[in-house]
Amino acid sequence: MSTNVFVAGVGMIPFKKPGTSETYDVMGEQAIRLALADAGLDYSDIQQAYAGYVYGDSTCGQKALYRVGMTGIPVLNVNNNCATGSSALFLARQAVQSGAVDCALAFGFEQMNPGSLKSVWTDRPGALERANTLVDELVGMPDMPNAIRQFAGAGRAHMEKYGTKLETFAKIRAKASQHAARNPLAVFRNIVSSDEVMAAPMLWDGVLTRLMACPPTCGSAAAIVVSEAFAKKHGLRTDVMIAGQALATDTPSTYDSRDMIRVVGFDVTRLAAKIAYEQAGIEPYDINVIELHDCFAQNELLTYEALGLCPEGGAEMLVSDGDNTYGGQWVVNPSGGLLSKGHPLGATGLAQCYELTHQLRGTAEQRQVEGARIAVQHNLGLGGAGVVTVFKKN
C-alpha cells in the first residue's frame, strides 16, 4: 500500500433486538452524523459514499444518506452477505488509496426480523445453492436452519478431527459476555458462565446450544477514511492507519475438500489474512487486539486457526490458556463480538472498525486493551467473501 489511508472518524449507535429499533434509514443517518462529528467534518466534505446492507431494496443507501444531505456525490450500495460492512470499508479505503478521492464514507445498517436468516427470493437459484448441496451431503439435518447446519457442522467437524470439547465453545461464549458487559452499545450485556451456556437449550444435541449462536440484531455504524494530504489540510487526526486490507473469495478448496471447516470460509479467511499481514508487514504475534466474525462460538474457534494465531487443531489450547482475553496473548472481541454485541449484517464490519479505532486511540474506556498498537479485523460472508483489515496506531 503506497498511499497511507487513515480512519478520521467513526460512529455507531446502540444495537437492539428486532422490533425495538428505529427504521434502517434513521439508524443509518444517526451513525453517519456520529462519524462526521467524530471526524470534525461536514457532510459536504465527503466525496464518495459506500452503503452496506443485506436485507433491503436497491438504493436504500441513498434513502439513509439523503437524511444527512444531498450533494450529488457517487453513492454505491454494497451487499456481500455478512461481510458487507467490511466490503464497504474496503471500497472506501481503495478509493482513497488509489487517489480517486481524498475523503470517503463507509456506512452500514440492518433492520432485521426475528429468527434465523432466510432468503427473500424463492423463485430462482440461491447464492448458497452449491454450498448447501454439499452441506446436505456432509451434515444432513434438512429441517435445521442452514446457518446452524453450516457453522455448527463445521464445529462438529473440528470436534471429530481434533477432539475439541463442547465446553470449549461454551468458554468462548462466556468470554464474549464478559467483554460485552463493558460495552454500552452491545445488545446483550448480561454475563453468562460457561455452565450457563452449556445448560441453555440444545439446538443440536452435543454440538450447539442456543447461547452459542449470535442473535438477529438491528443497528448501524459508519467510518470516514481520508488521505494524509486531506487530513493535514483539514486538521484531522491521523492516529489510526489502515496498514493492510484484503478481500478474498472462495477457491476450489472450499468445495473440493469436502470439509465443513472449509465450506464455512476457513481458506477464504486464511488467504485474506496472508495478504493483509504481508501488506502491513506483521506476523500474528505482533497483533494486540482482534475483532473477528463470531457468528457462532464455533466460528470464533475456527478463525483463531485461520488467522494463524495457532496451528490447525491448536485452538482449544489457546482458549484453555486464556490467550483470547485480557491478560493473554490477544484480546479477541473486546466489544463482545457478534455473540453479545449483536450482528446487524450490514453494520457488523463497520462496528468492528469502530471498536478497533477506539482501541488504538486509547479511548475504549473499560474495554481498553493496554498498549494496543496493532489491531486486526475479520469479517466473513458465506457465498462468499472474507475481509481482513490491519490497523496500526500511527
C-alpha positions in Angstrom: 0.0 0.0 0.0 1.8 3.1 -1.2 -0.6 5.8 -0.1 -1.4 6.0 3.6 -5.2 5.9 4.5 -6.4 7.0 7.9 -9.6 6.5 9.8 -10.6 10.1 10.6 -14.0 9.4 12.2 -16.2 6.6 13.4 -19.8 6.4 14.6 -22.0 3.6 16.0 -25.4 3.5 17.6 -26.6 1.0 20.3 -27.5 -2.3 18.7 -31.1 -3.5 19.5 -33.3 -6.5 19.2 -35.6 -6.7 16.1 -38.8 -4.7 16.6 -37.2 -2.2 19.1 -35.0 -0.1 16.8 -35.6 2.9 14.5 -36.0 2.2 10.8 -32.9 1.5 8.7 -32.7 5.0 7.3 -32.9 6.7 10.7 -30.3 4.3 12.1 -28.0 5.0 9.1 -28.4 8.7 9.5 -27.6 8.6 13.2 -24.4 6.6 12.6 -23.2 8.9 9.8 -23.8 12.0 11.8 -21.8 10.5 14.7 -18.9 9.7 12.4 -18.9 13.2 10.9 -18.9 14.7 14.4 -16.1 12.4 15.5 -14.0 13.4 12.5 -14.9 17.1 12.7 -16.1 17.2 9.1 -19.2 18.5 7.4 -21.2 16.2 5.1 -20.1 18.4 2.2 -16.5 17.2 2.7 -17.5 13.6 1.8 -16.6 12.8 -1.8 -17.9 9.3 -2.2 -20.1 7.0 0.0 -20.5 3.2 0.2 -23.6 1.9 1.9 -23.7 -1.7 3.1 -26.9 -3.7 3.8 -28.2 -7.2 3.0 -32.0 -7.0 3.6 -33.2 -4.0 1.7 -34.3 -2.7 -1.7 -31.9 -1.1 -4.1 -30.7 2.4 -3.2 -31.6 2.1 0.5 -28.2 3.7 1.0 -29.4 6.9 -0.7 -32.5 6.8 1.4 -30.4 6.9 4.6 -27.8 9.3 3.2 -30.3 11.8 1.9 -31.4 12.4 5.5 -27.9 13.8 6.1 -27.6 15.7 2.9 -27.9 15.7 -0.9 -24.7 16.9 -2.5 -24.7 14.8 -5.7 -21.8 12.6 -4.8 -21.5 9.0 -6.0 -23.2 6.5 -3.7 -22.6 2.8 -4.1 -24.8 0.2 -2.5 -22.9 -2.9 -1.3 -24.1 -6.4 -0.5 -21.6 -9.1 0.3 -23.6 -11.2 2.8 -22.3 -10.9 6.4 -19.1 -9.3 5.2 -21.0 -6.4 3.7 -19.8 -3.7 6.2 -16.2 -4.5 5.7 -16.7 -4.7 1.9 -18.0 -1.1 2.0 -14.9 -0.1 4.1 -12.7 -2.0 1.6 -14.1 0.1 -1.3 -13.9 3.4 0.6 -10.3 2.7 1.5 -9.5 1.6 -2.1 -11.0 4.8 -3.5 -8.8 6.9 -1.2 -5.7 4.9 -1.6 -6.0 5.0 -5.4 -6.2 8.7 -5.4 -9.7 8.8 -6.9 -10.9 10.7 -3.8 -9.4 12.1 -0.6 -12.4 11.5 1.7 -14.8 8.6 1.6 -17.6 7.4 3.8 -18.5 3.8 4.5 -21.6 3.0 6.5 -23.8 0.0 7.1 -27.2 -0.8 8.6 -29.6 -3.6 9.0 -33.2 -3.7 10.1 -33.6 -7.4 10.8 -36.5 -9.7 11.6 -36.5 -12.2 14.4 -35.4 -15.8 13.8 -32.8 -17.4 11.6 -31.6 -16.0 8.3 -33.5 -16.9 5.2 -33.6 -15.9 1.6 -36.2 -13.4 0.4 -36.3 -15.0 -3.1 -37.8 -18.4 -3.7 -38.2 -18.3 -7.5 -34.6 -18.5 -8.5 -31.3 -20.3 -7.7 -29.9 -19.4 -4.3 -26.5 -17.9 -4.0 -25.5 -20.6 -1.5 -27.0 -23.4 -3.5 -23.7 -25.2 -4.2 -22.6 -24.9 -0.5 -26.0 -26.1 0.8 -25.9 -29.1 -1.6 -22.6 -30.1 0.0 -24.0 -29.4 3.5 -26.9 -31.8 2.7 -24.3 -34.4 1.9 -21.9 -33.8 4.8 -24.3 -32.8 7.5 -27.8 -33.7 6.6 -30.3 -32.4 9.2 -32.5 -30.8 6.4 -35.1 -29.4 8.9 -32.5 -27.4 10.7 -31.8 -23.7 9.6 -28.9 -23.5 7.2 -26.7 -21.2 9.3 -26.8 -23.8 12.1 -26.1 -26.7 9.7 -23.1 -24.7 8.2 -21.3 -23.4 11.3 -22.3 -26.0 13.8 -21.5 -28.6 11.2 -18.0 -27.1 10.9 -17.7 -27.1 14.7 -18.7 -30.7 14.8 -16.0 -31.5 12.1 -13.4 -29.8 14.4 -14.6 -31.8 17.3 -14.4 -35.1 15.4 -11.0 -34.3 13.9 -9.2 -32.8 16.9 -11.2 -33.9 19.9 -12.4 -30.4 20.7 -14.9 -30.3 23.6 -18.3 -28.6 23.5 -17.2 -26.9 26.8 -14.5 -25.0 24.8 -17.2 -23.3 22.7 -19.0 -22.5 25.9 -15.9 -20.8 27.3 -15.8 -18.6 24.1 -19.4 -17.6 24.6 -18.9 -16.8 28.3 -15.8 -14.7 27.4 -17.9 -12.7 24.9 -20.5 -11.9 27.6 -17.8 -10.7 30.0 -16.4 -8.4 27.4 -19.9 -7.1 26.3 -20.7 -6.2 29.9 -18.3 -3.3 29.4 -19.8 -2.1 26.1 -22.8 0.2 26.4 -23.6 -0.3 22.7 -24.0 -4.1 22.9 -27.4 -5.7 22.6 -26.7 -8.2 25.4 -24.7 -7.0 28.4 -25.6 -9.8 30.9 -22.7 -12.0 31.9 -23.2 -15.8 31.5 -20.9 -18.5 32.7 -19.7 -21.5 30.8 -22.0 -23.7 32.8 -25.0 -21.5 31.8 -24.0 -21.7 28.2 -23.9 -25.5 28.4 -27.2 -25.6 30.2 -29.0 -23.5 27.5 -31.4 -25.3 25.2 -29.7 -27.6 22.7 -30.2 -26.6 19.1 -28.1 -29.6 18.0 -27.5 -32.2 20.6 -23.9 -32.4 21.7 -22.9 -29.8 19.1 -24.6 -26.4 19.7 -26.6 -24.7 22.5 -28.8 -21.6 21.9 -26.3 -19.3 23.6 -23.5 -20.3 21.2 -25.3 -18.6 18.3 -25.4 -14.8 17.7 -28.8 -13.0 17.8 -30.5 -11.2 14.9 -29.9 -7.5 15.6 -30.7 -4.1 14.3 -28.2 -1.3 14.2 -25.8 0.9 12.2 -22.2 2.0 12.1 -20.0 4.2 9.9 -16.4 5.2 9.2 -14.7 8.0 7.3 -11.4 7.4 5.7 -9.1 10.0 4.3 -5.7 10.6 2.6 -2.8 12.0 4.5 -2.9 15.2 2.5 -6.6 15.7 3.2 -6.1 15.1 6.9 -3.3 17.7 7.1 -5.3 20.2 5.1 -8.3 19.9 7.4 -6.5 19.3 10.7 -7.9 15.8 11.1 -6.5 13.1 13.3 -4.1 10.5 11.7 -3.6 8.2 14.7 -5.3 5.2 13.1 -4.0 3.9 9.8 -5.2 1.1 7.6 -1.9 -0.7 7.1 -3.2 -3.7 5.2 -6.5 -4.9 3.9 -7.6 -7.8 1.7 -11.0 -9.1 0.4 -10.8 -12.8 -0.7 -13.4 -15.1 -2.2 -13.7 -18.8 -2.4 -11.1 -21.0 -4.0 -11.7 -24.6 -5.2 -10.7 -26.0 -1.8 -13.9 -24.5 -0.3 -15.9 -27.3 -2.0 -13.4 -29.8 -3.4 -12.0 -30.7 0.1 -15.5 -31.8 1.2 -14.6 -30.4 4.6 -17.2 -28.4 6.5 -14.4 -26.3 8.1 -13.5 -25.2 4.5 -17.1 -24.8 3.5 -17.6 -22.0 6.1 -14.7 -19.9 4.9 -11.5 -21.2 6.6 -9.4 -20.8 3.4 -11.0 -17.5 2.5 -10.0 -16.1 5.8 -6.5 -17.6 5.6 -5.9 -16.1 2.2 -7.2 -12.6 3.2 -5.1 -12.7 6.3 -2.0 -13.7 4.5 -2.3 -10.8 2.0 -3.3 -8.2 4.7 -0.4 -9.3 7.0 2.1 -9.0 4.2 0.9 -5.6 3.2 1.2 -4.4 6.8 4.5 -6.2 7.4 3.2 -8.0 10.5 3.0 -11.5 12.0 0.2 -12.9 14.1 2.2 -12.4 17.3 2.5 -8.7 16.6 -1.2 -8.2 17.0 -2.6 -6.9 20.2 -6.4 -6.8 19.7 -8.8 -8.6 17.3 -12.4 -8.2 16.3 -13.4 -11.3 14.4 -16.6 -12.9 13.0 -18.0 -15.0 15.8 -21.5 -15.5 14.4 -21.2 -18.8 16.3 -18.8 -19.7 19.1 -17.7 -22.5 16.8 -16.6 -20.0 14.1 -14.6 -17.9 16.5 -12.5 -21.0 17.4 -12.1 -21.9 13.7 -11.0 -18.3 13.0 -8.2 -18.5 15.5 -6.6 -21.1 13.3 -7.4 -19.4 10.0 -5.8 -16.1 11.2 -2.7 -18.0 12.2 -2.9 -17.5 15.9 -2.3 -21.2 16.4 -1.8 -24.3 14.3 -4.8 -26.2 12.9 -6.1 -28.2 15.8 -4.5 -25.9 18.4 -7.4 -23.5 19.1 -8.7 -25.5 22.1 -5.3 -25.0 23.9 -5.4 -21.3 23.0 -8.8 -21.0 24.8 -7.6 -23.1 27.7 -4.5 -20.9 28.1 -6.7 -17.7 28.2 -4.9 -16.3 25.2 -8.1 -14.8 23.7 -8.9 -12.3 26.5 -7.3 -9.7 28.8 -4.0 -10.8 30.2 -3.4 -13.3 27.3 -1.6 -13.1 24.0 -4.5 -11.4 22.2 -7.8 -9.8 23.3 -10.4 -11.1 20.9 -13.7 -9.3 20.5 -13.4 -6.8 23.3 -16.7 -5.3 22.1 -18.5 -8.6 22.9 -18.4 -9.7 19.3 -21.4 -10.8 17.3 -22.4 -13.2 20.0 -23.1 -10.4 22.6 -22.7 -7.1 20.8 -25.0 -8.3 18.1 -24.9 -8.9 14.3 -26.9 -6.4 12.1 -25.4 -7.8 8.9 -24.6 -4.6 7.0 -23.3 -2.8 10.1 -21.1 -5.6 11.6 -17.9 -4.9 9.8 -18.1 -1.1 10.5 -18.9 -1.8 14.1 -15.7 -3.8 14.3 -13.9 -0.8 12.7 -15.5 1.5 15.4 -14.2 -0.7 18.2 -10.7 -1.1 16.9 -10.4 2.6 16.1 -11.2 3.4 19.7 -8.8 0.7 20.9 -5.9 2.2 19.0 -6.9 5.7 20.1 -6.9 4.6 23.7 -10.5 5.7 24.1 -12.2 2.3 24.6 -12.8 3.1 28.3 -13.4 -0.1 30.4 -12.7 -2.3 27.3 -9.3 -0.7 26.6 -6.5 -3.1 25.7 -3.4 -1.8 27.4 -0.7 -0.7 24.9 -2.7 -1.6 21.8 -0.8 -0.6 18.7 -1.8 -3.2 16.1 -5.4 -4.4 15.5 -6.9 -6.9 13.1 -10.5 -7.0 11.9 -12.0 -10.2 10.3 -15.5 -10.2 8.7 -16.9 -13.2 6.8 -19.8 -13.7 4.5 -20.7 -17.1 3.1 -21.2 -17.3 -0.6 -18.5 -16.0 -0.2 -16.3 -13.1 0.9 -13.8 -12.6 3.7 -12.2 -9.3 4.6 -9.2 -8.9 6.9 -8.0 -5.5 7.8 -4.9 -4.5 9.7 -5.0 -1.2 11.6 -1.9 0.4 13.1 -1.5 3.2 15.7 0.4 5.9 13.9 
